[in-house]
Amino acid sequence: MMRGPVCLSLPRSVPQLSSRRVRPSQVVWPISFALALALLPSMAQTASGQGASAVSAEAAQGLSGLAEWRTQREMEISAPDGWLTLAGLEWLKSGVNSVGSAPDNQIHLPAGSPDHLGLLTVSGKAPDGVVQLLSPSAGFPPDVTTDGKPAREGSLVVDGAKPTIVAWHGVSLVVLKRGDRFVVRMKDAGSSARTGFRGLKWYAPDPHYRVTARWVPFKPPQVQEIPTVIGTTLKLPAPGIAMFLLNGVIVHLEPVIEDPSKQILFFILSDSTSQSTTYPGGRFLHTGLPDHGLDKPGSLILDFNRLENPPCAYTVYATCPLPPDMNKLPVAIEAGERLYER
């Protein structure tokens, strides 16, 4: 982790970062040096007071929709299918895995659920293996559904944005790929975590933490390895670096693209507040794309007032990504969502 006056050590730290993936023949870092140096005049301008009021006014205007966004986030977290309903995470073994509330099942549902809801059969390993839903010997219990329709036997969708949802009243199951294995995630709309929800905690809105970053694209785009809390590694596209000035320090953050079909950058980061007032496993920030696109130098708004906790802050059953080393910041970002109290 970098410490001290990062703005003075930038010409040494940036090449060190690039050496992990970028060959010397690529021209990404000469561009980033120029953009880093371009930040220095803006530091002087802000320090002199000229331009500071305009920046503050623009940042304050950008906070106008923050209250509505935070209200919407609380509604999503506490929704009948939100993260507070996550009530189980079980690895599937190869072959047959029975599901139900009876003691003889491998996957146990909450009390009051059907004794034997169905069978999940696993053939092969992820990512190419197949998971099927089969009925128990007495058939599917009444009201069991797959994607909102009466349950039928067949293969389940286990990847992408819309995996198959197997549900019975307020209890639902999805099967997901994690590394070379499959895991079943269970949600319960009646979980105590949801019924006892008392709201989220936030830092007060602060326009100081809404910054305009310089966007430096990777040429070509890279693939970032993102660690997770369960020891697996995600490989996600990394299109470039956002560089900005915060509290007199030049900082750089590297986003990834979680869903190529959406125009969203995904930042996974931690800062020095992670040791005290925010979640130790880091926080997330989602932004739009840079003003000139991903493949050209440009600018990008980073509103840290919209930093949010990962699902692991609310439940032990989530499988969250962790901040890569270059996104572990040596500065305190006292903005966004604070540590959740269960």
Sequence and secondary structure as in RCSB ss.txt:
>XXXX:A:sequence
MMRGPVCLSLPRSVPQLSSRRVRPSQVVWPISFALALALLPSMAQTASGQGASAVSAEAAQGLSGLAEWRTQREM
EISAPDGWLTLAGLEWLKSGVNSVGSAPDNQIHLPAGSPDHLGLLTVSGKAPDGVVQLLSPSAGFPPDVTTDGKP
AREGSLVVDGAKPTIVAWHGVSLVVLKRGDRFVVRMKDAGSSARTGFRGLKWYAPDPHYRVTARWVPFKPPQVQE
IPTVIGTTLKLPAPGIAMFLLNGVIVHLEPVIEDPSKQILFFILSDSTSQSTTYPGGRFLHTGLPDHGLDKPGSL
ILDFNRLENPPCAYTVYATCPLPPDMNKLPVAIEAGERLYER
>XXXX:A:secstr
   S HHHHHHHHHHHHHTTT  TTS HHHHHHHHHHHHHHHHHHHHTTTTHHHHHHHHHHHTTTHHHHHHHHHH
HHTSTTSGGGEEEEEE  SEEEEEESSTT SEE  TTS S  EEEEEES TTT EEEEE  TT   TTEEETTEE
   EE   SSS    EEETTEEEEEEEETTEEEEEEEETT HHHHT     B    GGGEEEEEEEEEEEEEEEE
EEBTTS EEEEEEEEEEEEEETTEEEEE  B S TTSS EEEEEB GGGGTTS TT EEEEE   TT TTS EEE
EEEGGG B  GGGT TT   B   GGGB SS    SB     
